[in-house]
Amino acid sequence: MPTAVQEEWKDGFPFIGNQRILDLLNTKPVLPAGPTELLSDYPAFERWLIASGTVTFAEEKAVLRSWRGSAETQIFLHEVIAFRERLRGAVVRIEGGHLPTDGFLSELNTLLLRHPTHALVCRHGKTLIRQTRDELSQPSDLWTRLAESTAQLIVEADHSRLRQCEACVLHFLDTSKKGSRRWCSMNICGNKLKVAAYQQRRRNP
């Protein structure tokens, strides 16, 4: 049976952010060996796209496989990693009580305009749902999903619940009832800090 720690990591990536775009942000954690780039190449990025649910349908997964080894995928991955670091700056600003810079918002709006989301109303059993549709014909088409996820985070999420773990570099949206979450994960960092605090109290009774 998988442990709680294993469940928080999938295909080699942490999924503790409660928002897809935060899980992208968390693809450069600090591991025992130091800061580690988890999106080291296109195959790794392909795994993240599937593990995160950014790409779900079998036809789309086949499209991802067809892009392997292309120059376009390398360019796109480089652009995504660069965007991730600018996103990090925007998230840190929000956590500090400020809005993202005008420059970041301008970049995001350019992506949203260049890669718009199309929605259809579809039957789902006896109910109706609003379902987004976008076709993947080239790697850059994935910006539609990444940009939309970013917009949802900075517009719809409660900024007061967007935080960085007190013990590491990972970020998360606190969805707990009390809103008092302090760590990326109790299993990863929470227990470590509790043990450290206990040992400190033992040394200084």
N, C-alpha and C positions, 0 to 999 in steps of 0.2 A: 504494500500500500504506500503511495507517495506521502512523504512528509510535508508539513506545512511549508518548509523552506523550498522544497522541490516544486510545490504548486505555485509559488511566487516567482519561480524562474521557469521559462518554457523555451525549449530549443536554444538554450544558452543566453536568454535575455531576461532581465527583470521586468515584471509586470505588476507594479505596485502603485502606479500613478493614478488609477481610477479615471484616467483620460488618455485616449490613444496618443495624442500628441505629446503628453508628458512621458509616456512610455518611450516615444522616440527620443525625447530629451535625455532620458536615462540610459541611452545606449553607450554612454561613455562614463561608466562608474569608476570608482577608485577601489580596486581589488588589492589583495595582499601584495601583489607585485607593483602596484602603483596605478595611475590613471590608465585605463584600458579601453581602446577603441574596439567596440564589439561589431561595428559595421566595417570590418576590415577589407571586405571585397564585395562584389556583387552577389555571389552566392549567399553570403551572410545577410545582406540586405533583403534578398529574396526570402530567406527564412523568416526574417523579422516581419515582412509584409504579410506573410501567411499566418505566423503565430499571433500577430496583433489583431488579425481580423480585417486588416486593410484590404486584403484580397481574399475572397472566400470561395468564389465559384470555380469549379473544375476547369471551365473554359479559360478563365482568367489566369489560373495557375499555369495552364499550358502556354499562354502567351508569355508569362514571365520566363518560363523555361526557354522559349524560343529566342529571348533576348540575350541569353548567356553569351559572353564573349564579344559582344558588339561594342563599338566605340561609344555609342550613345549611352549605354548603361554606365560606363565609367564616368562620363561627363555628368550624367544625372546624379550619380551617387556623390560625386564631388560637390555638386550644387546643394544636395540635401544636407550633407554634413556641414557645409558652410552656413546654411539656413538654420540648422539645429543650434549652432553656437550663437547666432544672432537672436534666436528664440530664447536661448538661455538668459541672455541679457534682458529681454522683455519680461520673462517670468520673474527674474530677480527684482526688477523694478516693481512689478505688481506686488510681490511679497513684501517689499519695503513701503508699500502704500502709495505708489506712483503708477501712472499709466505708462504704457510703452511709448517709446519715442516716436515723433512724427515720421522719422525715417523708416522705422520698422513697420508702422501702420501703412505707409506709402508702399513699401515692398509687398506687404500682405495684400493690399487692395489691388495691386498690379497682378498678382497671382490669381486672385479671385476673378478679376475681369478677363484675364487671359485664359483661364481654365474654369469656366462656370459650371455650376452643378445644375443638372436637369432633373426635374422630379415628375413622376407620374403617379396617379391614383390607381391602385391595383386592388383586386379582390384577394383577400386572405381568409379562406374559409367563408364564414358568414359575415365577416367584417371588411372594412375598407382600410387600407393603409397608404401612406404617402411614401413612395419608394424612389430613391435617387437612381438615376441611370447615367452612366458615363462609360464609353467604350475605351478600351486600352489598345491603341494602335501603335504607340511609341512610349518610351519610358516617361517622357515629360508629362504624359496624360495623368500620371499618378499625382501631380500637383493638385488636381481637383480635390482629391480626398485629403491630402495633407493640409492644404490651405483651408479647406472647410473645417477640419478638426481644430486648426489653430484659431479660426474665427470663433468657433463655438466656445473654446476655452476662455478667450479674453473678453468675450461679450456676455456669455450666458453663465459662466461659473461664478460662484461667490468668491470674490477676490480675498476676503478675509480667511478663507479656508484653503488657500493655495500656499503651500509651505515647502521648505526644504527640511529634510531630516536633520535632527539635532546632532546626529553622529556621523553623517556621511554626505555625499554630494547629490543624492537622489531627491527628486521633487515629487510631490503628490498633492492631490486634491482631497482634503479631509471630508469624507462622506459619513463619518460616524455621527451618531445621534447627538452626542454632547459637543462635538466639534473640538475635542481636546487631544486629538492624535498628535504625537510629537515625533514619531519615528517612521521611517519608510516601512518598517515591519518590526513587530515585536520579536519575531524569530531571528531576523538578521541583525538589527541594531538595538531594539528595545531591551532584550535580555542582557546584552553586553553592557549597556549603561546602568541597568539595575544592579548587576553584579559589581560594577565599578563603584557605584554609590554605596553599596553594602560594605565593600571592603574599606572604603574611605571612612565610614562610620565606625568600623571595627578598629581602625587605626587611631581614630580621634573620638573616643567615647565621651 
